[in-house]
Amino acid sequence: MNNYPFGSNSPKSFNAYPRGDFDIESGTIKRIRRSRNSSFYPVRMIKSFANRLHYYYKLHPLLFFFISLSFGVTILIVISLYEHHYRMLSNYRKLDDGFDNNYPFAKLKNLVMVAGHSVYTSNSCGKVDKEDSWFLESYQKNPGQAATFLAHIKEGIEGTARDDEALLMFSGGETRKDAGPRSEAQSYWTVAESKGWFGKEESVKWRALTEEHARDSFENLLFSVCRFRELTGTYPHNITKRLVRQRLWGGKFFVHDKCCLLLQCWKQKVILILFDANQVVSYDFKEERFAHLHRSAIGFPESRFFYTGTPASPTSKAAALKGEALVRTQFQRDPYGCMGSLKRKKIGRDPFHRSIPYPNGCPEIKGLFKYCGAAPYPGSLPWAE
């Protein structure tokens, strides 16, 4: 009698059939398919994909190289754009993070900007109203020309004195080689000092600053906004363009000041006091250039940009239309003044090759300073709606 039990441990046990299901009809054995381990499936997919890439690389090495290069460059561009956008937002958030102590004029909300048009060259401060005390171009050598510069300075001071939250800024660079390395902005500040700030010294002097790099009207606007950010830590909410008209009739100078009340009507604004002493013009002809071309170029909302002007004298209307039409056409073709005749004009107004410090003080609009093209700037801006 066999004492060994049946089973796998029995010495006489054997596998009558291989493991699997036996098909009686075909006489074959169906192998049991092992279940695929899902944990290793992604790895196998990656290996398969890598093998295919290797195959295509051997088949078309140059094509594969250029496709890989294009893909890599695209990834870098996307990362760069994201980093720039994140950095811009981070920098701008710092304005509201309690760092007001870093900005000497953080409490000032409004900007009164006087655009300079000449350099004061006299060694004496007692002749500020004399033409020979200023460096004048040939087209500026008219009786009463120096008085217009003085009127510009006075209007800026008085406008600032009426607004306790305003910062007065004289704008204009070292634009005349024969005048030496002296800026228009510093000239205006010095003249204001010599005149005792027209009786407003205690109120205005401490908040009167200079922007000493602008070379044209567009830079007067853009650079002043950047300088404002540099000094206060923020950007103006509204821009009000205030125009003081000048007319030369029989050697007399007249100032039309219908817009003074605007100073008390709008809060958080930039007040641009723009004087064109180069020719007898009326600033209403410049409305399209400033309120439309320059404003659009910096992407400032139209609803927050205000412009007021008065008509020119009948005798100067033809010359004003002709001159302004030319400049306006140039800015229509080149809104940022970075090409052609406008660029050459700016180069000519930089005889001492001064390095522009902006946009170091306004990093949020760094792209706007670098942009050059006929189309509007496509990037994001802090004041955009």
HELIX and SHEET records of a PDB file:
HELIX    1   1 TYR A   41  LEU A   59  1                                  19    
HELIX    2   2 PRO A   61  ARG A   93  1                                  33    
HELIX    3   3 LYS A   94  ASP A   96  5                                   3    
HELIX    4   4 ASP A  100  ASN A  102  5                                   3    
HELIX    5   5 GLU A  131  SER A  133  5                                   3    
HELIX    6   6 SER A  138  GLN A  140  5                                   3    
HELIX    7   7 GLN A  145  ALA A  161  1                                  17    
HELIX    8   8 LYS A  177  ALA A  179  5                                   3    
HELIX    9   9 GLU A  184  SER A  194  1                                  11    
HELIX   10  10 GLY A  196  GLY A  199  5                                   4    
HELIX   11  11 GLU A  201  VAL A  204  1                                   4    
HELIX   12  12 LYS A  205  ARG A  207  5                                   3    
HELIX   13  13 SER A  217  THR A  232  1                                  16    
HELIX   14  14 CYS A  260  GLN A  264  5                                   5    
HELIX   15  15 TYR A  283  LYS A  286  5                                   4    
HELIX   16  16 GLU A  287  GLU A  287  1                                   1    
HELIX   17  17 GLU A  288  HIS A  294  3                                   7    
HELIX   18  18 ARG A  295  ALA A  297  1                                   3    
HELIX   19  19 GLU A  302  ARG A  304  5                                   3    
HELIX   20  20 LYS A  317  ARG A  333  1                                  17    
HELIX   21  21 GLY A  340  GLY A  348  1                                   9    
HELIX   22  22 PRO A  363  ILE A  365  5                                   3    
HELIX   23  23 LYS A  366  LYS A  370  1                                   5    
SHEET    1   A 2 ASP A  21  ASP A  23  0                                        
SHEET    2   A 2 THR A  28  LYS A  30 -1                                        
SHEET    1   B 6 ALA A 208  GLU A 211  0                                        
SHEET    2   B 6 ALA A 166  SER A 171  1                                        
SHEET    3   B 6 ASN A 110  ALA A 115  1                                        
SHEET    4   B 6 LYS A 269  ILE A 273  1                                        
SHEET    5   B 6 ASN A 238  ARG A 242  1                                        
SHEET    6   B 6 PHE A 305  TYR A 307  1                                        
SHEET    1   C 2 VAL A 119  TYR A 120  0                                        
SHEET    2   C 2 TRP A 134  PHE A 135 -1                                        
SHEET    1   D 2 ARG A 245  TRP A 249  0                                        
SHEET    2   D 2 LYS A 252  HIS A 256 -1                                        
END                                                                             
